[in-house]
Amino acid sequence: MRRRTYHQRYITDTVKELIGKLKGIAQTSFLIFLCFVSAVGTIDCMGQLEKLPASAADKGKAQQLCNLYQKSWSTNPNSASVSRRQFFTAFPSAFPEFISLYGYRETQNSSVLSQLYYEAKSHIDLLNDLDKIIPQSDYYEKLIQLSQSGYWQADAAGYLQKLIMNKLDQELCCFLWFLKKHTDETIFGFWFFYFDGPAPNKEIPDQLKIIADYDNQIFSAMTDALREVKMKWKDESGLITPKIQSC
């Protein structure tokens, strides 16, 4: 076996030393990365909240909803079920509160985002699934109350509007049975939110025309609401154009 020269040994030892230093740097960098990921994971959705202006009440409710949303995906079925019921109870039952948490407010120069603006889609998706464990009377009543004073807005309000449309399509008779218990004003408010948007229906959709045979009171309020929505979005030229509505 050939013996290594002094220069060969020197080069080999130097390379080993350099590799050792690089390993140390890599390990340190990796540990720093893990700490960063851990910190971000702990902040979770509330990490965005500190960047957005909000009242103390809104921050408290936002934190509660975030915590319950996370717990609702627990691997423990009983724990997840309890958290989902609590999430439903904590979820807003009035449109102004809903917008203050999930929507945005228009100003002259910009839009001010609410605390849970970026969580709106995932939270409303969870709300969509809760009709499987929440009594029908409680579930549909919350949707009806949420529609009152409601108006179309991109993102959160649009997601909620789509949820209500889907539930109405899926359980039309059941939904109408709960809606019928309310006053004409409440029924009108429900349909106004249902139809509101920058491209409203020109007429009552075919799948809803059968309501005329079910209850004339509901159908009349629905017709009036659609007429009001079309007037809202119609400018002087007769074209349908969006008008910004602030919350």
MOFEN-V675886 format. One record per run of one state. SS is the DSSP state (~ for helix, > for strand, _ for the rest). FROM is the first residue (numbers start at 1). LEN is the number of residues. If there is no record, write none. Layout:
BEGIN
ss/from/len
SS/FROM/LEN
SS/FROM/LEN
END
This chain:
BEGIN
ss/from/len
_/1/5
~/6/46
_/52/4
~/56/16
_/72/5
~/77/14
_/91/4
~/95/8
_/103/1
>/104/3
_/107/4
>/111/3
_/114/3
~/117/16
_/133/3
~/136/12
_/148/8
~/156/15
_/171/1
~/172/8
_/180/4
~/184/12
_/196/10
~/206/4
_/210/1
~/211/4
_/215/1
~/216/17
_/233/1
>/234/1
_/235/5
>/240/1
_/241/7
END
